[in-house]
Structure formats: C-alpha cells, structure tokens
Amino acid sequence: MHLFLQKVELNNGTFLHYPEGMVQNTKQAIVKVDDIKSGTWYLGLKNPSAMNGIHINIEVVAITETRKPIAKTEKQQKAELYAGLAKTQFENEAYDKCVEYCDKAISEYELGWVLATKGLAQLMLGKEIEGTETYIIAITLVKKQPNPNRIFREMIHDIDKTIKTNPDLKGAVEIKKLITAQL
C-alpha cells in the first residue's frame, strides 16, 4: 500500500490514469491491458461509495515475453552493408550504382527490402517492367521474412517519398497498391 501511495507523492499528488482496462458498474469483467512495454505499473481500485462496503475478488495474470536477438550470419551482415550502400546511392540519385549494390547484396543474402530498393531504382531508370517484376519478387520474399508488415510499411513510405519528388513515375502507384494489399 505504501508503494502505491508513494506514486501519488512522486507525481505531484495525482495518479496517472490510463483508460484502457477501465471497467465501471459491472459484476464481472475480463480486462486486457496490452500497451505496457516497460517499467513498473500498479493496479488501482476505487470504491465510488465509501459508505457502502463492497466485496472484490481479483485474479491477475501477467503474460510476459522475452525477445532474444537473432544472430545474423556473416553473409547477412555483408548483404546489409551492401544494401546500406545501395540506399545511399539511391538517395544520391545514382540509380545504376544502387542497382549494382543491390545485386551484390542479394548475391550474399536474399532480403526483400533490398529487392524493393532495386525495384524502385529500376523505376527511376525508366525500366517499369523490370522494376515491377523485381517488386513482385520482393513482395513474395518479404512475406516469408520476420515482421513483414513493418517492411511493407517501409516499402510504401519509400514509394510515397519518391512519388512526392517524381509524381509522374510510371508503375509506382500500381506497385504501391500491390504492397498495400499485403497489409
């Protein structure tokens, strides 16, 4: 109890209130609170009528998750280094060099986002058919990799950024629709 009340003192006399998991006027409820990612949290209960006694039974279950970093192979690390160079070349508008570095990266380890970068560079070079084919391979590969939705969102972000500076880029809108359909 002391720790709970101490939280009020540390927060200028008030509790922080998060409405997720709040239940009022119910006889029974199951409440899921899934946005707690770190730190120490306390569960607070308030009796709205201090004059009437209430009986509360609480059962709390905490399901935790431990994430272990996956060790990357030497080939994967090398591929990511080449991919970083490819991204830099793309940003510097050296699209031929970008494609070249993407090919080196893919020869080391197949990463879907690298193929997406290559496809976007191909579109910028005016190679709409090749770029579209590369994106289709990228989409297929991303689906098999960890966190595909995050990668798809990054792919959409890259296309949006490119369309903003090149609104007439052929094939970009169609490819964006393909990727968006994967989410």
N, C-alpha and C positions, 0 to 999 in steps of 0.2 A: 504494500500500500504506500509505503514511504517513497519508493522509487516512482510510482505513478504520480503522486502529488508533487514530487520534486520536478517533474516535467512542466508543471504549471509555473513554478518559480523560475525556471530557466527560460520560459517563453513569455515573459512579461505578464504573468498572471492569467494566461489563457491557454486553452488546449487548441492544437491544430485539429481541424475537423475535415475528414475526407468522406464525402457522402457515399462512396462505393462501400457496399456492405452494410448500409444502414437499414434497419428494419424498425417499424413502429407499429404499435397496436396489433400484434399478431400473437397467436398462441403457439405457432410452430413455424420455423423457417430454416432453410439451408442458405447460407450466405457465402458466396465465393469472393475472395479478395485476391486478385491475381496481379496487381500492379506494384507490389512490394518487391524491390530488386536488391535492396541493401539496407543496412542499418538495423536499429532496434526499434520495434514497434510495440505499442501497448493497446490492448483491447479495453475500451471503456464502456460501462453500462450506466444508464441514468434512470432512476425511478422518477417519473414525472409527478408522482403523488407521494410525497414523503410521509403523509399521514396514514396511508394505507400500506400494509405490508404486502410484499409480493414474494413469490417463490420462483426462482430461476434455476434451471438446470442448463449448463453449458458444456458442450463437448467440442473441443478444438482439435483439429487435425492439421498438421503442417506437412506439406509435401515439398521437399526441397530438391534441388537439382545441383549437381556438381558438374561443371564443364571442364573437360580435360582438353588442353590444346592438342591438336593432331600434328604430329611431327611431319614436316614436309620433307620429301625426298630431295636429294641434290638436283635431280632433273627438274623437279617442280620449282625449286628456288631459282634455278637458272632460267627457266621459262618465264617466271615472273619478272626477273631482271630485264630480259629482252622485251617483255610486254611493257614495262615501265619506259624503256627507250622508245618503243613504238608510240605510246601515248604522248611523249614529249615531241616526237616528230610530227604527230597529228596536230598538236597544239601550235607547232611552228609552221603548219601548212605544208610540210614536206611529206605529202601523201605517199609517194613512191617509196621513200625510206621507211615510212610507217608500215606499209605492206611487207617490205623486206624483213623488218624486225619481227613483225607478227609471224611470218613464215618460220623464222628461226625459233621463236618461242614455241610454236606449235610442233616443230620437229623435236623439241625436247619433251614437251608435255602438253596434252590437249586441254586447253582451258576455254570454256565457252565465251567468256568475256573478251578474250583475246581475238577470237574469230569475229566477234561483234565489232571490235575496233577495226579489224581488217576490212570487214564489210562496209563500214562507214567510210573508210578511206577510199575504198573502191568506188563508192557512190560519188565521193568528192572528185574522183578522177574521171567521172563520166561513164563508168563501167557499171551501169544499172543492173544488167542481168547477172554479172559475176558477183556484184555486191549482194543482190537478193539471194543468190544461191549460197553465198557464204553465211548470210544471216540465218537461213533455214538450217544449215548445219550447226550454227552456233546455238540456236533455239533448242534443237534436239539434244545437243550436248549439255546445255545448261540445265535442262530438265533432270538429268542424271546426276548432277553435282549437288553438294550441300548448299542450302539456302538459295534455291532457285528464284524465289520471289524477290529477294533483295537484289540479285544480279539482274533480273528482268527490269526492276525499277531503275537501276543504274543505266541499263541499256536505253531505256526510254528517256531518261534525263539527258544522256549524251546525244540522242537523236534530236530532242527538243532544242538543246543548246545549238546544235548545228543548223537546224531549220531556222532558228531565230536569225542567224547571220546569213543563211542561204535559203530564203523562202521558196525558191524555185527548184530546190534539189530533187531531182527525179528519183522516185522509188522510196523516198524517206517516209512519207505519210503512210504508204501501204505497209512498209516494214513495221512501223510503229503500231499499226493496227494488229499485225500478226503477233507482236510481242505482248501487247495489251491483252489480247485474247488468252494468253497463257496465265495471267494473274487470276 
